[in-house]
Amino acid sequence: MAPPLIGITCAWNEDEERFYLGRHYVRAVERAGGLPVALPALVREGGVEGLLGVLDGLLLAGGGDLDPFYFGEEPLPVTGEIAPERDRFELALARGALRLGLPVLGICRGLQVLNVAAGGTLYQDLAQAVPRPLKHYQQAPRWYATHGFTVAGGSRLAGIMGAGYRRVNSFHHQAVARVAPGFRATAWAPDGVVEAVEATGPGFALGVQFHPEGMAEQDPGCLALFAALVEAARLFSLGRPGGTTGVCRK
């Protein structure tokens, strides 16, 4: 049986006109038993549906700011560079995955995309939105944990990483404001910033604000997030007509 096919979204550099994907995402999915494939933003009509038809799971990777237009706000001066094609592509992917029940894991920006795709909103800048915020954009190696967070007992995330207090890395200035319908917050930083959301239904739809791919080689709990996605993708694939994983389906 082929490993589950996990699509990973790519970032976009406008000046260099290139897509790119950090190797840690690929290595974490591979170590967890999945077959990673990079997903550049498509603009052709119907392209998203075609991708969703062959993927077993979806990983929404980190990156720049989401256009505030998508959650009903005008941009503040602190809003960073926007990638319009990436925004449209990833929101369409996330909505399609949720509609189909395709397992999806969102990381940092990916959590924010998942929340907005499902009808939630974001804080455009934590320094302006949160009283006495922590330093959420660390100046330290990606594998190093710089602040704590607390995982709610009884949550899917707790079943994967364990409940209670942990420490994680952090590379963001935006975060979840209003949690989307059909989701709930399941982890928080000490300053109250939401660090994880997950779907309240039976499907696997989970987002984390930190970067587990950067800590997966040091922290078994972070690697377990990718293993959970791969296992959910395997079960999803077995439920398809034909019941096989990978792209070669009859």
C-alpha atoms as an extended CHARMM CRD file, in Angstrom:
* protein
*
       250  EXT
         1         1  MET       CA              0.0000000000        0.0000000000        0.0000000000  PROA      1               0.0000000000
         2         2  ALA       CA              1.3720000000        3.4040000000       -0.9810000000  PROA      2               0.0000000000
         3         3  PRO       CA              1.8850000000        6.0170000000        1.7520000000  PROA      3               0.0000000000
         4         4  PRO       CA             -0.8640000000        8.6430000000        2.0780000000  PROA      4               0.0000000000
         5         5  LEU       CA             -0.3160000000       11.5480000000       -0.2910000000  PROA      5               0.0000000000
         6         6  ILE       CA             -0.0160000000       14.7800000000        1.7170000000  PROA      6               0.0000000000
         7         7  GLY       CA             -0.1690000000       18.0370000000       -0.2080000000  PROA      7               0.0000000000
         8         8  ILE       CA              1.8360000000       20.9250000000        1.2830000000  PROA      8               0.0000000000
         9         9  THR       CA              1.1510000000       24.4820000000        0.1570000000  PROA      9               0.0000000000
        10        10  CYS       CA              4.0450000000       26.6210000000       -1.0540000000  PROA      10              0.0000000000
        11        11  ALA       CA              5.0060000000       30.2030000000       -0.2950000000  PROA      11              0.0000000000
        12        12  TRP       CA              5.5040000000       32.7290000000       -3.1070000000  PROA      12              0.0000000000
        13        13  ASN       CA              8.2520000000       35.2710000000       -3.6940000000  PROA      13              0.0000000000
        14        14  GLU       CA              6.8920000000       38.0240000000       -5.9480000000  PROA      14              0.0000000000
        15        15  ASP       CA             10.2610000000       39.6600000000       -6.6950000000  PROA      15              0.0000000000
        16        16  GLU       CA             11.9120000000       36.4030000000       -7.7420000000  PROA      16              0.0000000000
        17        17  GLU       CA              8.7220000000       34.9110000000       -9.1890000000  PROA      17              0.0000000000
        18        18  ARG       CA              9.2490000000       31.5560000000       -7.5280000000  PROA      18              0.0000000000
        19        19  PHE       CA              7.3730000000       29.1730000000       -5.2660000000  PROA      19              0.0000000000
        20        20  TYR       CA              9.2560000000       27.7120000000       -2.3320000000  PROA      20              0.0000000000
        21        21  LEU       CA              8.7460000000       25.2790000000        0.5310000000  PROA      21              0.0000000000
        22        22  GLY       CA             10.8910000000       24.8160000000        3.6360000000  PROA      22              0.0000000000
        23        23  ARG       CA             12.4580000000       21.3710000000        3.8490000000  PROA      23              0.0000000000
        24        24  HSD       CA             11.3220000000       20.8320000000        7.4410000000  PROA      24              0.0000000000
        25        25  TYR       CA              7.7080000000       20.4390000000        6.3000000000  PROA      25              0.0000000000
        26        26  VAL       CA              8.7250000000       17.7770000000        3.8110000000  PROA      26              0.0000000000
        27        27  ARG       CA             10.9690000000       15.9410000000        6.2670000000  PROA      27              0.0000000000
        28        28  ALA       CA              8.3430000000       15.9290000000        9.0260000000  PROA      28              0.0000000000
        29        29  VAL       CA              5.6540000000       14.4820000000        6.7420000000  PROA      29              0.0000000000
        30        30  GLU       CA              8.0840000000       11.8880000000        5.4020000000  PROA      30              0.0000000000
        31        31  ARG       CA              9.2430000000       10.8980000000        8.8930000000  PROA      31              0.0000000000
        32        32  ALA       CA              5.6000000000       10.4970000000        9.9020000000  PROA      32              0.0000000000
        33        33  GLY       CA              5.0170000000        8.0090000000        7.0880000000  PROA      33              0.0000000000
        34        34  GLY       CA              3.3920000000       10.2510000000        4.4860000000  PROA      34              0.0000000000
        35        35  LEU       CA              4.3340000000       11.0170000000        0.8990000000  PROA      35              0.0000000000
        36        36  PRO       CA              4.7980000000       14.8090000000        0.6840000000  PROA      36              0.0000000000
        37        37  VAL       CA              4.0310000000       16.7410000000       -2.4860000000  PROA      37              0.0000000000
        38        38  ALA       CA              4.4480000000       20.4970000000       -2.9580000000  PROA      38              0.0000000000
        39        39  LEU       CA              1.3670000000       22.4660000000       -4.0330000000  PROA      39              0.0000000000
        40        40  PRO       CA              2.0930000000       25.7250000000       -5.9000000000  PROA      40              0.0000000000
        41        41  ALA       CA             -0.8220000000       28.1340000000       -6.1430000000  PROA      41              0.0000000000
        42        42  LEU       CA             -3.0070000000       27.3120000000       -9.1370000000  PROA      42              0.0000000000
        43        43  VAL       CA             -5.0780000000       29.9300000000      -10.9240000000  PROA      43              0.0000000000
        44        44  ARG       CA             -6.8960000000       27.7190000000      -13.4450000000  PROA      44              0.0000000000
        45        45  GLU       CA            -10.5890000000       27.1490000000      -12.7730000000  PROA      45              0.0000000000
        46        46  GLY       CA            -11.1590000000       23.6200000000      -11.5280000000  PROA      46              0.0000000000
        47        47  GLY       CA             -7.5560000000       23.1000000000      -10.4590000000  PROA      47              0.0000000000
        48        48  VAL       CA             -8.3780000000       22.9580000000       -6.7640000000  PROA      48              0.0000000000
        49        49  GLU       CA            -11.0460000000       20.3080000000       -7.2550000000  PROA      49              0.0000000000
        50        50  GLY       CA             -8.5990000000       18.2050000000       -9.2370000000  PROA      50              0.0000000000
        51        51  LEU       CA             -6.0090000000       18.3850000000       -6.4790000000  PROA      51              0.0000000000
        52        52  LEU       CA             -8.4770000000       17.5500000000       -3.7450000000  PROA      52              0.0000000000
        53        53  GLY       CA             -9.5320000000       14.5080000000       -5.7370000000  PROA      53              0.0000000000
        54        54  VAL       CA             -6.0790000000       12.9080000000       -5.5260000000  PROA      54              0.0000000000
        55        55  LEU       CA             -4.8140000000       14.0830000000       -2.1250000000  PROA      55              0.0000000000
        56        56  ASP       CA             -5.2560000000       12.0280000000        1.0430000000  PROA      56              0.0000000000
        57        57  GLY       CA             -4.4030000000       14.9180000000        3.3530000000  PROA      57              0.0000000000
        58        58  LEU       CA             -3.5750000000       18.6220000000        3.2520000000  PROA      58              0.0000000000
        59        59  LEU       CA             -0.9560000000       20.6490000000        5.1200000000  PROA      59              0.0000000000
        60        60  LEU       CA             -1.4420000000       24.4320000000        5.0000000000  PROA      60              0.0000000000
        61        61  ALA       CA              2.0750000000       25.7550000000        5.5520000000  PROA      61              0.0000000000
        62        62  GLY       CA              3.2670000000       28.9430000000        7.2050000000  PROA      62              0.0000000000
        63        63  GLY       CA              4.1000000000       32.2000000000        5.4670000000  PROA      63              0.0000000000
        64        64  GLY       CA              3.0940000000       35.8430000000        5.1750000000  PROA      64              0.0000000000
        65        65  ASP       CA             -0.0360000000       37.7200000000        6.1610000000  PROA      65              0.0000000000
        66        66  LEU       CA             -3.4840000000       36.9010000000        4.8500000000  PROA      66              0.0000000000
        67        67  ASP       CA             -5.2760000000       39.7810000000        3.1230000000  PROA      67              0.0000000000
        68        68  PRO       CA             -7.6280000000       41.3060000000        5.7740000000  PROA      68              0.0000000000
        69        69  PHE       CA            -10.2420000000       41.6640000000        3.0210000000  PROA      69              0.0000000000
        70        70  TYR       CA            -11.0640000000       37.9910000000        3.5410000000  PROA      70              0.0000000000
        71        71  PHE       CA            -12.1870000000       38.5580000000        7.1110000000  PROA      71              0.0000000000
        72        72  GLY       CA            -13.9570000000       41.8430000000        6.5010000000  PROA      72              0.0000000000
        73        73  GLU       CA            -11.3060000000       44.3890000000        7.5090000000  PROA      73              0.0000000000
        74        74  GLU       CA             -9.1840000000       47.0760000000        5.8930000000  PROA      74              0.0000000000
        75        75  PRO       CA             -5.3910000000       46.6340000000        6.1800000000  PROA      75              0.0000000000
        76        76  LEU       CA             -3.5510000000       48.2810000000        9.0440000000  PROA      76              0.0000000000
        77        77  PRO       CA             -0.1150000000       49.8680000000        8.4620000000  PROA      77              0.0000000000
        78        78  VAL       CA              1.5640000000       46.8480000000       10.1060000000  PROA      78              0.0000000000
        79        79  THR       CA              0.0680000000       44.3610000000        7.6430000000  PROA      79              0.0000000000
        80        80  GLY       CA              2.8660000000       42.6360000000        5.7540000000  PROA      80              0.0000000000
        81        81  GLU       CA              3.2680000000       41.6300000000        2.1260000000  PROA      81              0.0000000000
        82        82  ILE       CA              0.1870000000       40.0280000000        0.5710000000  PROA      82              0.0000000000
        83        83  ALA       CA              0.2870000000       37.1650000000       -1.9670000000  PROA      83              0.0000000000
        84        84  PRO       CA             -3.1340000000       37.3630000000       -3.6740000000  PROA      84              0.0000000000
        85        85  GLU       CA             -2.8970000000       34.1340000000       -5.6890000000  PROA      85              0.0000000000
        86        86  ARG       CA             -1.7060000000       32.1840000000       -2.6700000000  PROA      86              0.0000000000
        87        87  ASP       CA             -4.5560000000       33.5840000000       -0.5440000000  PROA      87              0.0000000000
        88        88  ARG       CA             -7.2160000000       32.6000000000       -3.0770000000  PROA      88              0.0000000000
        89        89  PHE       CA             -5.7060000000       29.1800000000       -3.6590000000  PROA      89              0.0000000000
        90        90  GLU       CA             -5.3010000000       28.2390000000       -0.0110000000  PROA      90              0.0000000000
        91        91  LEU       CA             -8.7280000000       29.4990000000        1.0330000000  PROA      91              0.0000000000
        92        92  ALA       CA            -10.2690000000       27.4480000000       -1.7760000000  PROA      92              0.0000000000
        93        93  LEU       CA             -8.2280000000       24.3990000000       -0.7440000000  PROA      93              0.0000000000
        94        94  ALA       CA             -9.2190000000       24.7750000000        2.9110000000  PROA      94              0.0000000000
        95        95  ARG       CA            -12.9170000000       25.1940000000        2.1180000000  PROA      95              0.0000000000
        96        96  GLY       CA            -12.8330000000       22.2400000000       -0.2260000000  PROA      96              0.0000000000
        97        97  ALA       CA            -11.0320000000       20.0540000000        2.3010000000  PROA      97              0.0000000000
        98        98  LEU       CA            -13.5670000000       20.9300000000        4.9890000000  PROA      98              0.0000000000
        99        99  ARG       CA            -16.4420000000       20.2180000000        2.6080000000  PROA      99              0.0000000000
       100       100  LEU       CA            -15.0260000000       16.8190000000        1.6280000000  PROA      100             0.0000000000
       101       101  GLY       CA            -13.7800000000       15.8230000000        5.0660000000  PROA      101             0.0000000000
       102       102  LEU       CA            -10.2040000000       15.6690000000        3.7540000000  PROA      102             0.0000000000
       103       103  PRO       CA             -7.8240000000       15.6990000000        6.7540000000  PROA      103             0.0000000000
       104       104  VAL       CA             -6.1360000000       19.0790000000        7.0920000000  PROA      104             0.0000000000
       105       105  LEU       CA             -3.4340000000       20.4830000000        9.3700000000  PROA      105             0.0000000000
       106       106  GLY       CA             -2.7600000000       24.2280000000        9.3870000000  PROA      106             0.0000000000
       107       107  ILE       CA              0.5380000000       25.6020000000       10.6620000000  PROA      107             0.0000000000
       108       108  CYS       CA              0.9220000000       29.2820000000       11.6820000000  PROA      108             0.0000000000
       109       109  ARG       CA             -0.4550000000       31.1120000000        8.6200000000  PROA      109             0.0000000000
       110       110  GLY       CA             -2.1330000000       27.7890000000        7.7980000000  PROA      110             0.0000000000
       111       111  LEU       CA             -4.1080000000       27.9370000000       11.0570000000  PROA      111             0.0000000000
       112       112  GLN       CA             -5.1820000000       31.4720000000       10.1550000000  PROA      112             0.0000000000
       113       113  VAL       CA             -6.2250000000       30.4100000000        6.6420000000  PROA      113             0.0000000000
       114       114  LEU       CA             -8.2120000000       27.5070000000        8.0580000000  PROA      114             0.0000000000
       115       115  ASN       CA             -9.9870000000       29.7390000000       10.5650000000  PROA      115             0.0000000000
       116       116  VAL       CA            -10.8340000000       32.4120000000        7.9860000000  PROA      116             0.0000000000
       117       117  ALA       CA            -11.9340000000       29.8250000000        5.4170000000  PROA      117             0.0000000000
       118       118  ALA       CA            -14.4370000000       28.4960000000        7.9470000000  PROA      118             0.0000000000
       119       119  GLY       CA            -15.7780000000       31.9770000000        8.8160000000  PROA      119             0.0000000000
       120       120  GLY       CA            -13.5160000000       33.2170000000       11.6240000000  PROA      120             0.0000000000
       121       121  THR       CA            -11.4300000000       36.3820000000       11.9240000000  PROA      121             0.0000000000
       122       122  LEU       CA             -7.8820000000       37.4010000000       12.8100000000  PROA      122             0.0000000000
       123       123  TYR       CA             -6.0820000000       40.0180000000       14.8280000000  PROA      123             0.0000000000
       124       124  GLN       CA             -3.9820000000       41.8850000000       12.2880000000  PROA      124             0.0000000000
       125       125  ASP       CA             -1.2960000000       42.6820000000       14.8430000000  PROA      125             0.0000000000
       126       126  LEU       CA             -0.9280000000       41.2940000000       18.3660000000  PROA      126             0.0000000000
       127       127  ALA       CA              0.9980000000       44.3140000000       19.6320000000  PROA      127             0.0000000000
       128       128  GLN       CA             -2.1110000000       46.4320000000       19.0170000000  PROA      128             0.0000000000
       129       129  ALA       CA             -4.7870000000       43.8680000000       19.8840000000  PROA      129             0.0000000000
       130       130  VAL       CA             -3.5330000000       42.1360000000       23.0340000000  PROA      130             0.0000000000
       131       131  PRO       CA             -2.7190000000       43.8570000000       26.3430000000  PROA      131             0.0000000000
       132       132  ARG       CA              0.8830000000       43.1350000000       27.3420000000  PROA      132             0.0000000000
       133       133  PRO       CA              1.5210000000       40.5120000000       24.6320000000  PROA      133             0.0000000000
       134       134  LEU       CA              4.3640000000       38.0460000000       24.7560000000  PROA      134             0.0000000000
       135       135  LYS       CA              7.1150000000       38.0850000000       22.1450000000  PROA      135             0.0000000000
       136       136  HSD       CA              5.4440000000       35.9820000000       19.4660000000  PROA      136             0.0000000000
       137       137  TYR       CA              8.1000000000       36.4730000000       16.7890000000  PROA      137             0.0000000000
       138       138  GLN       CA             11.1660000000       34.9460000000       18.3360000000  PROA      138             0.0000000000
       139       139  GLN       CA             14.7840000000       35.7560000000       17.5750000000  PROA      139             0.0000000000
       140       140  ALA       CA             16.0500000000       32.2610000000       18.1960000000  PROA      140             0.0000000000
       141       141  PRO       CA             16.5540000000       29.0510000000       16.1680000000  PROA      141             0.0000000000
       142       142  ARG       CA             13.3800000000       27.4690000000       14.7760000000  PROA      142             0.0000000000
       143       143  TRP       CA             13.9100000000       24.3230000000       16.8490000000  PROA      143             0.0000000000
       144       144  TYR       CA             14.0200000000       26.2970000000       20.1060000000  PROA      144             0.0000000000
       145       145  ALA       CA             10.8970000000       26.8370000000       22.2270000000  PROA      145             0.0000000000
       146       146  THR       CA             10.5500000000       30.4060000000       23.5170000000  PROA      146             0.0000000000
       147       147  HSD       CA              7.1480000000       30.6190000000       25.2220000000  PROA      147             0.0000000000
       148       148  GLY       CA              4.6190000000       28.3820000000       26.8850000000  PROA      148             0.0000000000
       149       149  PHE       CA              1.1080000000       27.3610000000       25.9890000000  PROA      149             0.0000000000
       150       150  THR       CA             -1.5890000000       25.2790000000       27.6280000000  PROA      150             0.0000000000
       151       151  VAL       CA             -3.5050000000       22.5080000000       25.8230000000  PROA      151             0.0000000000
       152       152  ALA       CA             -7.1090000000       21.8670000000       26.8650000000  PROA      152             0.0000000000
       153       153  GLY       CA             -7.8010000000       18.4330000000       28.2930000000  PROA      153             0.0000000000
       154       154  GLY       CA            -10.1180000000       16.2410000000       26.2490000000  PROA      154             0.0000000000
       155       155  SER       CA             -9.2110000000       17.9540000000       22.9710000000  PROA      155             0.0000000000
       156       156  ARG       CA             -7.9100000000       16.2350000000       19.8560000000  PROA      156             0.0000000000
       157       157  LEU       CA             -4.6730000000       18.1630000000       20.3320000000  PROA      157             0.0000000000
       158       158  ALA       CA             -4.3540000000       16.8090000000       23.8660000000  PROA      158             0.0000000000
       159       159  GLY       CA             -4.7780000000       13.3040000000       22.5030000000  PROA      159             0.0000000000
       160       160  ILE       CA             -1.8620000000       13.9280000000       20.1620000000  PROA      160             0.0000000000
       161       161  MET       CA              0.5600000000       16.0520000000       22.2030000000  PROA      161             0.0000000000
       162       162  GLY       CA             -0.7760000000       15.6880000000       25.7380000000  PROA      162             0.0000000000
       163       163  ALA       CA             -2.8130000000       18.1050000000       27.8450000000  PROA      163             0.0000000000
       164       164  GLY       CA             -1.4500000000       20.8590000000       30.0480000000  PROA      164             0.0000000000
       165       165  TYR       CA              1.5480000000       23.1530000000       29.7730000000  PROA      165             0.0000000000
       166       166  ARG       CA              4.1710000000       22.8520000000       27.0200000000  PROA      166             0.0000000000
       167       167  ARG       CA              6.6870000000       25.1770000000       25.3780000000  PROA      167             0.0000000000
       168       168  VAL       CA              6.7810000000       25.9680000000       21.6720000000  PROA      168             0.0000000000
       169       169  ASN       CA              8.4950000000       28.1370000000       19.0820000000  PROA      169             0.0000000000
       170       170  SER       CA              6.7650000000       31.2200000000       17.7070000000  PROA      170             0.0000000000
       171       171  PHE       CA              7.0120000000       33.2060000000       14.4380000000  PROA      171             0.0000000000
       172       172  HSD       CA              3.9030000000       35.3390000000       13.9510000000  PROA      172             0.0000000000
       173       173  HSD       CA              2.3790000000       38.7580000000       14.6130000000  PROA      173             0.0000000000
       174       174  GLN       CA             -1.2090000000       37.8370000000       13.6920000000  PROA      174             0.0000000000
       175       175  ALA       CA             -3.4930000000       35.3220000000       15.3820000000  PROA      175             0.0000000000
       176       176  VAL       CA             -7.0540000000       34.0690000000       15.6880000000  PROA      176             0.0000000000
       177       177  ALA       CA             -9.5560000000       36.6680000000       16.9440000000  PROA      177             0.0000000000
       178       178  ARG       CA            -13.0220000000       35.1010000000       16.5160000000  PROA      178             0.0000000000
       179       179  VAL       CA            -12.9300000000       31.3230000000       16.2420000000  PROA      179             0.0000000000
       180       180  ALA       CA            -14.8290000000       30.0530000000       13.2000000000  PROA      180             0.0000000000
       181       181  PRO       CA            -18.1880000000       28.2860000000       13.5480000000  PROA      181             0.0000000000
       182       182  GLY       CA            -17.6510000000       24.5480000000       13.7890000000  PROA      182             0.0000000000
       183       183  PHE       CA            -14.2730000000       25.0130000000       15.4640000000  PROA      183             0.0000000000
       184       184  ARG       CA            -13.0870000000       25.5800000000       19.0240000000  PROA      184             0.0000000000
       185       185  ALA       CA             -9.9030000000       26.9230000000       20.5440000000  PROA      185             0.0000000000
       186       186  THR       CA             -7.9190000000       24.2110000000       22.3320000000  PROA      186             0.0000000000
       187       187  ALA       CA             -4.6180000000       25.8740000000       23.3280000000  PROA      187             0.0000000000
       188       188  TRP       CA             -3.6140000000       29.3420000000       24.5500000000  PROA      188             0.0000000000
       189       189  ALA       CA             -0.4150000000       31.2480000000       25.2780000000  PROA      189             0.0000000000
       190       190  PRO       CA             -0.1280000000       32.8850000000       28.7240000000  PROA      190             0.0000000000
       191       191  ASP       CA             -1.2100000000       36.2320000000       27.2200000000  PROA      191             0.0000000000
       192       192  GLY       CA             -4.4550000000       34.6550000000       25.9770000000  PROA      192             0.0000000000
       193       193  VAL       CA             -3.4690000000       34.3310000000       22.3130000000  PROA      193             0.0000000000
       194       194  VAL       CA             -5.0810000000       31.2700000000       20.6990000000  PROA      194             0.0000000000
       195       195  GLU       CA             -2.4080000000       28.7090000000       19.8470000000  PROA      195             0.0000000000
       196       196  ALA       CA             -4.6280000000       25.9680000000       18.3700000000  PROA      196             0.0000000000
       197       197  VAL       CA             -8.0980000000       25.4240000000       16.9540000000  PROA      197             0.0000000000
       198       198  GLU       CA             -9.7800000000       22.2110000000       15.9110000000  PROA      198             0.0000000000
       199       199  ALA       CA            -13.0410000000       21.1470000000       14.3120000000  PROA      199             0.0000000000
       200       200  THR       CA            -15.7860000000       20.1250000000       16.7050000000  PROA      200             0.0000000000
       201       201  GLY       CA            -17.0070000000       17.3810000000       14.3520000000  PROA      201             0.0000000000
       202       202  PRO       CA            -15.5090000000       13.9400000000       13.7070000000  PROA      202             0.0000000000
       203       203  GLY       CA            -13.2030000000       14.9190000000       10.8220000000  PROA      203             0.0000000000
       204       204  PHE       CA             -9.5170000000       15.8030000000       11.2310000000  PROA      204             0.0000000000
       205       205  ALA       CA             -9.2310000000       19.5910000000       10.8760000000  PROA      205             0.0000000000
       206       206  LEU       CA             -6.6430000000       21.0830000000       13.2120000000  PROA      206             0.0000000000
       207       207  GLY       CA             -4.5430000000       24.2410000000       13.2240000000  PROA      207             0.0000000000
       208       208  VAL       CA             -1.6040000000       25.2550000000       15.4140000000  PROA      208             0.0000000000
       209       209  GLN       CA             -0.0390000000       28.7110000000       15.6570000000  PROA      209             0.0000000000
       210       210  PHE       CA              3.4880000000       27.4780000000       16.3370000000  PROA      210             0.0000000000
       211       211  HSD       CA              5.8090000000       25.6400000000       13.9140000000  PROA      211             0.0000000000
       212       212  PRO       CA              5.9790000000       21.9270000000       14.8390000000  PROA      212             0.0000000000
       213       213  GLU       CA              7.9780000000       21.1180000000       11.6990000000  PROA      213             0.0000000000
       214       214  GLY       CA             10.8570000000       23.1470000000       13.1470000000  PROA      214             0.0000000000
       215       215  MET       CA             10.7970000000       21.1710000000       16.4100000000  PROA      215             0.0000000000
       216       216  ALA       CA              9.8660000000       17.7090000000       15.0910000000  PROA      216             0.0000000000
       217       217  GLU       CA             13.3950000000       16.3280000000       15.4010000000  PROA      217             0.0000000000
       218       218  GLN       CA             13.7040000000       17.4410000000       19.0480000000  PROA      218             0.0000000000
       219       219  ASP       CA             10.1250000000       17.1200000000       20.3220000000  PROA      219             0.0000000000
       220       220  PRO       CA              8.1990000000       13.8390000000       19.8560000000  PROA      220             0.0000000000
       221       221  GLY       CA              4.9360000000       15.6950000000       20.4970000000  PROA      221             0.0000000000
       222       222  CYS       CA              5.5450000000       17.9020000000       17.4670000000  PROA      222             0.0000000000
       223       223  LEU       CA              6.3060000000       14.9190000000       15.2470000000  PROA      223             0.0000000000
       224       224  ALA       CA              3.1280000000       13.3050000000       16.5760000000  PROA      224             0.0000000000
       225       225  LEU       CA              1.0950000000       16.0890000000       14.9350000000  PROA      225             0.0000000000
       226       226  PHE       CA              2.3270000000       14.9800000000       11.5260000000  PROA      226             0.0000000000
       227       227  ALA       CA              1.7980000000       11.3290000000       12.3990000000  PROA      227             0.0000000000
       228       228  ALA       CA             -1.8020000000       12.1350000000       13.3480000000  PROA      228             0.0000000000
       229       229  LEU       CA             -2.3540000000       13.8840000000       10.0070000000  PROA      229             0.0000000000
       230       230  VAL       CA             -0.8450000000       10.9580000000        8.0970000000  PROA      230             0.0000000000
       231       231  GLU       CA             -2.9560000000        8.4150000000        9.9920000000  PROA      231             0.0000000000
       232       232  ALA       CA             -6.1230000000       10.4400000000        9.4080000000  PROA      232             0.0000000000
       233       233  ALA       CA             -5.1690000000       10.6450000000        5.7160000000  PROA      233             0.0000000000
       234       234  ARG       CA             -4.6730000000        6.8840000000        5.5740000000  PROA      234             0.0000000000
       235       235  LEU       CA             -8.1130000000        6.2500000000        7.0480000000  PROA      235             0.0000000000
       236       236  PHE       CA             -9.6790000000        8.8340000000        4.7390000000  PROA      236             0.0000000000
       237       237  SER       CA             -8.1110000000        7.1720000000        1.7200000000  PROA      237             0.0000000000
       238       238  LEU       CA             -9.3620000000        3.7470000000        2.7640000000  PROA      238             0.0000000000
       239       239  GLY       CA            -12.8680000000        5.1920000000        2.8330000000  PROA      239             0.0000000000
       240       240  ARG       CA            -12.6400000000        6.3280000000       -0.7950000000  PROA      240             0.0000000000
       241       241  PRO       CA            -14.0500000000        4.1800000000       -3.6040000000  PROA      241             0.0000000000
       242       242  GLY       CA            -11.3010000000        1.6490000000       -4.2880000000  PROA      242             0.0000000000
       243       243  GLY       CA             -9.8460000000        2.0730000000       -0.7940000000  PROA      243             0.0000000000
       244       244  THR       CA             -6.2040000000        2.7270000000       -1.7300000000  PROA      244             0.0000000000
       245       245  THR       CA             -3.7380000000        5.4900000000       -0.9100000000  PROA      245             0.0000000000
       246       246  GLY       CA             -1.6350000000        7.4450000000       -3.3620000000  PROA      246             0.0000000000
       247       247  VAL       CA             -2.3520000000        8.9530000000       -6.7610000000  PROA      247             0.0000000000
       248       248  CYS       CA             -2.8680000000        5.7140000000       -8.7030000000  PROA      248             0.0000000000
       249       249  ARG       CA             -6.5230000000        5.0040000000       -8.0190000000  PROA      249             0.0000000000
       250       250  LYS       CA             -8.9850000000        3.1100000000      -10.2050000000  PROA      250             0.0000000000
